[in-house]
Amino acid sequence: MNLKKQEGITLTILVVTIVVILLIVGASIGTILSRQGLLKSAQEAQQVQQNQAQKEEQKTNDLIDSVGSSGSGISAINLDESVNSPKLKEGMIPVKWQDGSWVVTDSSDENWYNYREKQWANVMLTDGLTVEGIMDVTTATMQEMKGKRVTNVGSMFVWIPRYAYKITQNYHKGGDSITGNIEVCFLKDATNNPIKEGQIVVEYNAGTTKNYTTFPDGYVVHPAFQYEQSITGLWVAKFEASHTGCTASENTGSTDTNVTTKTLQVKPGVTSWRNIQIGTSYSVCLNYQPTLNSHLMKNTEWGAVAYLSQSTCGKGSKIWVNNSGSYITGATGNTAVASQNTGVDTNYTSQQGVQASSNGNVTGIYDMAGGAWEYTASYLKNGYVKEPGTDGAISNNNKYTYGDVLIKGANKAKFNYAVASTDDATNNYGANKEKYGDAIYEVSSNSISNWDDSWNAEFSQFPSTETPFMIRGGAYDNASLAGTYAFKGSSGEAATNCGFRPVLVVL
């Protein structure tokens, strides 16, 4: 009897224990399964974590876009097999022109570029860039932005792929009614091997010179595609540089702009950044995007754009002059050589506006003719110029003062010319006839007081030590003298009609 009683008590306790456990478990399950329960919270946290991981993975995949990488730069898919695919880094957003607007795309889009059809690759940086339906372009993935319209542009750059060239008409000629012809041979990767089989390339080492009696039978590798190492291409600013304080009405030539404290941008429809010394513009460009090897455009790089523009992949004819007396970036007159402020159109995308583009459409490079004269990181080197690493003044007569930082800078970011025994424009021009690719000697007949001996009768005045720095393109009021083949010497001082342009190199 006692044993049965004990067993009954034990059974009762067991049943109570089980009930209590079930109640506790039930409550816990209820809590876990409730809307605010721990299980749901954990699941939500896990989902957030997974979404974030997927987003980060997508950002990486966006950058790589299913293609191989070279160094720290990422090459896009080779959509146009005739040219090197553009090299990208994070923060460079591919865009294409579609239905009257810029639209975000990615490097797998077969409609991004086609150089055979004169459609050049464009990117925007994220400075000021806004995209329809996107809260923050710096954190959004390319998948989220792709196909959406750009509502406010970021700084714009255009890809110039590595090529060799051949001048087949009017080599070393210039003046009235003389326009030359240039053929280009695109090169594979960072080599001197043509992408298209059967083309003969004359392989000169970058930095060397060559004197042609007539242009060689083969294509000459353009020297612009050497920056510390052989490179697959360049990203050239689409417009003349401006700064973030520029508007369509501000005349930056009358304000204190010879400083490195303003923020550079490359955008249409604003006044260009002028009244700045060449040395200051050189420093501004170096500090602009150092991870992208930003630098002030060299004369050889100017030549690379000019020659591609003259080819069948470019406009192939004179680029119309930006004749805006307000120095509005991307503006153009109503004829190829319109006088200042005559029929100005400030819309670079219009039918008139694209005539000022390097390829005759909205995907090209602007302000290469007129607007402001543009400083290049190029100068006349004489015996007074001290090389990098030396101390003291760079000239006994201070003619190089405005660009001392440029002259003392790295060789990769500058280009220099020799001074003749008799220092003047004509003799210095002749002393540098072996330079090539810079759109000087090859596309002009002389450098004399007439000043119109380049192709299309554009400005041709070589530097002397009185004006040792090279400027390009002409100004808005130079009419027919302005153009991609216009060149002139400058003191490098801050001037209201002199601006500049940056170039990026993704290694």
Disulfide bonds with the S-S distance in Angstrom:
none
